[in-house]
């Protein structure tokens, strides 16, 4: 494989995201991360509440 075999994101047929698209991607990633954290905290809380006094 030579250098010509590598597809560049800035070369022919490649796609370069605009700054607005990068901003939206970042916001979407943060929203997904926040939802995952909230879900994990919710599952943890429900688990602790259901265990209640059984832990000791």
The first five atom37 places (N, CA, C, CB, O) and aatype in JSON, in Angstrom:
{
  "aatype": [20, 20, 20, 20, 20, 20, 20, 20, 20, 20, 20, 20, 20, 20, 20, 20, 20, 20, 20, 20, 20, 20, 20, 20, 20, 20, 20, 20, 20, 20, 20, 20, 20, 20, 20, 20, 20, 20, 20, 20, 20, 20, 20, 20, 20, 20, 20, 20, 20, 20, 20, 20, 20, 20, 20, 20],
  "atom_mask": [
    [1, 1, 1, 1, 1],
    [1, 1, 1, 1, 1],
    [1, 1, 1, 1, 1],
    [1, 1, 1, 1, 1],
    [1, 1, 1, 1, 1],
    [1, 1, 1, 1, 1],
    [1, 1, 1, 1, 1],
    [1, 1, 1, 1, 1],
    [1, 1, 1, 1, 1],
    [1, 1, 1, 1, 1],
    [1, 1, 1, 1, 1],
    [1, 1, 1, 1, 1],
    [1, 1, 1, 1, 1],
    [1, 1, 1, 1, 1],
    [1, 1, 1, 1, 1],
    [1, 1, 1, 1, 1],
    [1, 1, 1, 1, 1],
    [1, 1, 1, 1, 1],
    [1, 1, 1, 1, 1],
    [1, 1, 1, 1, 1],
    [1, 1, 1, 1, 1],
    [1, 1, 1, 1, 1],
    [1, 1, 1, 1, 1],
    [1, 1, 1, 1, 1],
    [1, 1, 1, 1, 1],
    [1, 1, 1, 1, 1],
    [1, 1, 1, 1, 1],
    [1, 1, 1, 1, 1],
    [1, 1, 1, 1, 1],
    [1, 1, 1, 1, 1],
    [1, 1, 1, 1, 1],
    [1, 1, 1, 1, 1],
    [1, 1, 1, 1, 1],
    [1, 1, 1, 1, 1],
    [1, 1, 1, 1, 1],
    [1, 1, 1, 1, 1],
    [1, 1, 1, 1, 1],
    [1, 1, 1, 1, 1],
    [1, 1, 1, 1, 1],
    [1, 1, 1, 1, 1],
    [1, 1, 1, 1, 1],
    [1, 1, 1, 1, 1],
    [1, 1, 1, 1, 1],
    [1, 1, 1, 1, 1],
    [1, 1, 1, 1, 1],
    [1, 1, 1, 1, 1],
    [1, 1, 1, 1, 1],
    [1, 1, 1, 1, 1],
    [1, 1, 1, 1, 1],
    [1, 1, 1, 1, 1],
    [1, 1, 1, 1, 1],
    [1, 1, 1, 1, 1],
    [1, 1, 1, 1, 1],
    [1, 1, 1, 1, 1],
    [1, 1, 1, 1, 1],
    [1, 1, 1, 1, 1]
  ],
  "atom_positions": [
    [[0.84, -1.19, 0.0], [0.0, 0.0, 0.0], [0.87, 1.24, 0.0], [-0.95, 0.01, 1.21], [1.77, 1.39, 0.83]],
    [[0.61, 2.09, -0.91], [1.37, 3.33, -0.98], [0.6, 4.48, -0.39], [1.75, 3.64, -2.4], [-0.5, 4.32, 0.13]],
    [[1.2, 5.62, -0.5], [0.57, 6.82, 0.03], [-0.73, 7.15, -0.7], [1.52, 8.0, -0.06], [-1.64, 7.75, -0.12]],
    [[-0.81, 6.76, -1.96], [-2.0, 7.05, -2.76], [-3.2, 6.2, -2.35], [-1.7, 6.83, -4.22], [-4.34, 6.55, -2.66]],
    [[-2.95, 5.08, -1.64], [-4.04, 4.2, -1.24], [-4.81, 4.72, -0.03], [-3.49, 2.83, -0.94], [-5.91, 4.26, 0.24]],
    [[-4.24, 5.66, 0.69], [-4.88, 6.2, 1.89], [-5.87, 7.29, 1.49], [-3.82, 6.76, 2.88], [-5.53, 8.22, 0.76]],
    [[-7.1, 7.15, 1.97], [-8.12, 8.15, 1.67], [-8.0, 9.29, 2.66], [-9.55, 7.53, 1.71], [-8.05, 9.07, 3.87]],
    [[-7.85, 10.48, 2.17], [-7.7, 11.65, 3.03], [-9.06, 12.33, 3.18], [-6.66, 12.64, 2.45], [-9.84, 12.4, 2.23]],
    [[-9.32, 12.84, 4.36], [-10.57, 13.54, 4.58], [-10.58, 14.91, 3.9], [-10.83, 13.71, 6.07], [-11.63, 15.53, 3.75]],
    [[-9.42, 15.37, 3.49], [-9.34, 16.66, 2.81], [-9.04, 16.53, 1.32], [-8.28, 17.52, 3.47], [-8.92, 17.53, 0.61]],
    [[-8.92, 15.3, 0.87], [-8.58, 15.08, -0.53], [-9.8, 15.03, -1.41], [-7.8, 13.81, -0.68], [-10.88, 15.48, -1.02]],
    [[-9.63, 14.48, -2.61], [-10.72, 14.37, -3.56], [-11.83, 13.49, -2.99], [-10.22, 13.82, -4.9], [-11.57, 12.4, -2.48]],
    [[-13.04, 13.96, -3.08], [-14.17, 13.19, -2.62], [-14.32, 13.18, -1.11], [-14.06, 11.8, -3.11], [-15.28, 12.61, -0.59]],
    [[-13.39, 13.79, -0.4], [-13.48, 13.83, 1.05], [-14.45, 14.91, 1.49], [-12.11, 14.06, 1.67], [-14.88, 15.74, 0.69]],
    [[-14.78, 14.9, 2.76], [-15.71, 15.89, 3.29], [-15.09, 16.56, 4.5], [-17.08, 15.24, 3.66], [-14.64, 15.88, 5.43]],
    [[-15.06, 17.86, 4.48], [-14.52, 18.63, 5.6], [-15.7, 19.33, 6.28], [-13.43, 19.67, 5.12], [-16.45, 20.08, 5.65]],
    [[-15.85, 19.08, 7.59], [-16.97, 19.68, 8.32], [-16.72, 21.17, 8.53], [-17.17, 18.98, 9.67], [-15.6, 21.62, 8.76]],
    [[-17.8, 21.92, 8.45], [-17.71, 23.35, 8.72], [-17.65, 23.55, 10.23], [-18.91, 24.11, 8.11], [-17.89, 22.62, 11.0]],
    [[-17.32, 24.76, 10.64], [-17.23, 25.05, 12.07], [-18.59, 24.89, 12.76], [-16.68, 26.46, 12.31], [-18.65, 24.5, 13.92]],
    [[-19.67, 25.19, 12.06], [-21.02, 25.03, 12.61], [-21.32, 23.55, 12.83], [-22.07, 25.66, 11.68], [-21.91, 23.18, 13.84]],
    [[-20.93, 22.72, 11.89], [-21.16, 21.27, 12.03], [-20.34, 20.7, 13.18], [-20.82, 20.54, 10.71], [-20.81, 19.84, 13.92]],
    [[-19.11, 21.18, 13.32], [-18.26, 20.73, 14.44], [-18.87, 21.14, 15.78], [-16.84, 21.31, 14.3], [-18.85, 20.38, 16.74]],
    [[-19.42, 22.36, 15.82], [-20.06, 22.86, 17.04], [-21.27, 22.0, 17.39], [-20.48, 24.34, 16.88], [-21.46, 21.62, 18.55]],
    [[-22.1, 21.7, 16.39], [-23.28, 20.87, 16.62], [-22.9, 19.46, 17.05], [-24.15, 20.81, 15.35], [-23.55, 18.88, 17.91]],
    [[-21.84, 18.91, 16.46], [-21.38, 17.58, 16.84], [-20.94, 17.58, 18.3], [-20.22, 17.11, 15.93], [-21.25, 16.65, 19.06]],
    [[-20.21, 18.62, 18.7], [-19.77, 18.73, 20.09], [-20.94, 18.83, 21.05], [-18.87, 19.93, 20.26], [-20.94, 18.2, 22.11]],
    [[-21.94, 19.62, 20.68], [-23.13, 19.76, 21.53], [-23.88, 18.44, 21.64], [-24.06, 20.85, 20.99], [-24.35, 18.06, 22.71]],
    [[-23.98, 17.74, 20.51], [-24.66, 16.44, 20.51], [-23.91, 15.43, 21.38], [-24.79, 15.9, 19.07], [-24.53, 14.67, 22.12]],
    [[-22.58, 15.43, 21.29], [-21.78, 14.52, 22.11], [-21.94, 14.82, 23.6], [-20.3, 14.62, 21.72], [-22.04, 13.9, 24.41]],
    [[-21.98, 16.11, 23.95], [-22.19, 16.47, 25.35], [-23.57, 16.05, 25.84], [-22.02, 17.98, 25.54], [-23.72, 15.59, 26.97]],
    [[-24.57, 16.19, 24.99], [-25.93, 15.79, 25.37], [-26.0, 14.29, 25.58], [-26.95, 16.23, 24.29], [-26.63, 13.83, 26.54]],
    [[-25.37, 13.52, 24.72], [-25.36, 12.07, 24.86], [-24.62, 11.68, 26.13], [-24.71, 11.4, 23.63], [-25.08, 10.81, 26.88]],
    [[-23.48, 12.31, 26.39], [-22.71, 12.01, 27.6], [-23.53, 12.33, 28.85], [-21.39, 12.81, 27.62], [-23.52, 11.55, 29.81]],
    [[-24.24, 13.45, 28.85], [-25.07, 13.83, 29.99], [-26.18, 12.82, 30.22], [-25.66, 15.23, 29.79], [-26.48, 12.46, 31.36]],
    [[-26.81, 12.35, 29.13], [-27.87, 11.35, 29.27], [-27.33, 10.04, 29.83], [-28.53, 11.1, 27.92], [-27.99, 9.4, 30.65]],
    [[-26.15, 9.64, 29.42], [-25.55, 8.4, 29.94], [-25.25, 8.55, 31.43], [-24.25, 8.06, 29.16], [-25.53, 7.63, 32.2]],
    [[-24.69, 9.69, 31.83], [-24.39, 9.92, 33.25], [-25.67, 9.9, 34.07], [-23.65, 11.26, 33.44], [-25.72, 9.29, 35.13]],
    [[-26.71, 10.58, 33.6], [-27.99, 10.6, 34.31], [-28.56, 9.19, 34.43], [-29.0, 11.52, 33.59], [-29.07, 8.81, 35.49]],
    [[-28.48, 8.41, 33.37], [-28.98, 7.04, 33.39], [-28.23, 6.19, 34.42], [-28.86, 6.41, 32.0], [-28.84, 5.44, 35.18]],
    [[-26.9, 6.3, 34.44], [-26.09, 5.53, 35.39], [-26.41, 5.93, 36.83], [-24.58, 5.73, 35.1], [-26.55, 5.07, 37.69]],
    [[-26.54, 7.23, 37.08], [-26.89, 7.7, 38.43], [-28.27, 7.2, 38.81], [-26.84, 9.25, 38.5], [-28.48, 6.79, 39.96]],
    [[-29.21, 7.22, 37.89], [-30.56, 6.72, 38.17], [-30.54, 5.23, 38.52], [-31.47, 6.96, 36.96], [-31.17, 4.82, 39.49]],
    [[-29.83, 4.43, 37.75], [-29.74, 3.0, 38.02], [-29.08, 2.75, 39.36], [-28.96, 2.28, 36.89], [-29.52, 1.9, 40.13]],
    [[-28.01, 3.5, 39.66], [-27.32, 3.36, 40.94], [-28.26, 3.69, 42.1], [-26.07, 4.27, 40.98], [-28.32, 2.95, 43.08]],
    [[-28.98, 4.8, 41.98], [-29.89, 5.24, 43.03], [-31.0, 4.22, 43.26], [-30.5, 6.61, 42.68], [-31.31, 3.87, 44.4]],
    [[-31.61, 3.75, 42.18], [-32.68, 2.76, 42.3], [-32.15, 1.49, 42.95], [-33.3, 2.45, 40.92], [-32.83, 0.89, 43.79]],
    [[-30.95, 1.06, 42.58], [-30.36, -0.14, 43.16], [-30.14, 0.03, 44.66], [-29.03, -0.47, 42.47], [-30.48, -0.86, 45.44]],
    [[-29.59, 1.16, 45.06], [-29.34, 1.41, 46.49], [-30.65, 1.47, 47.26], [-28.56, 2.72, 46.68], [-30.75, 0.92, 48.36]],
    [[-31.67, 2.13, 46.69], [-32.96, 2.24, 47.37], [-33.64, 0.87, 47.5], [-33.88, 3.2, 46.62], [-34.25, 0.58, 48.53]],
    [[-33.54, 0.04, 46.47], [-34.16, -1.28, 46.52], [-33.45, -2.2, 47.49], [-34.19, -1.91, 45.14], [-34.08, -3.04, 48.12]],
    [[-32.12, -2.06, 47.61], [-31.39, -2.89, 48.56], [-31.77, -2.5, 49.98], [-29.86, -2.75, 48.34], [-31.91, -3.36, 50.86]],
    [[-31.92, -1.2, 50.2], [-32.36, -0.69, 51.5], [-31.53, -1.24, 52.65], [-33.81, -1.03, 51.73], [-30.3, -1.1, 52.66]],
    [[-32.19, -1.86, 53.61], [-31.52, -2.38, 54.79], [-30.87, -3.73, 54.58], [-32.48, -2.46, 55.9], [-30.25, -4.26, 55.5]],
    [[-30.99, -4.31, 53.39], [-30.44, -5.64, 53.12], [-28.91, -5.63, 53.04], [-31.01, -6.17, 51.83], [-28.29, -6.7, 53.1]],
    [[-28.31, -4.48, 52.92], [-26.87, -4.38, 52.71], [-26.1, -4.79, 53.95], [-26.48, -2.97, 52.31], [-25.07, -5.44, 53.85]],
    [[-26.58, -4.41, 55.13], [-25.86, -4.73, 56.36], [-26.03, -6.19, 56.68], [-26.36, -3.86, 57.53], [-25.5, -6.66, 57.69]]
  ]
}
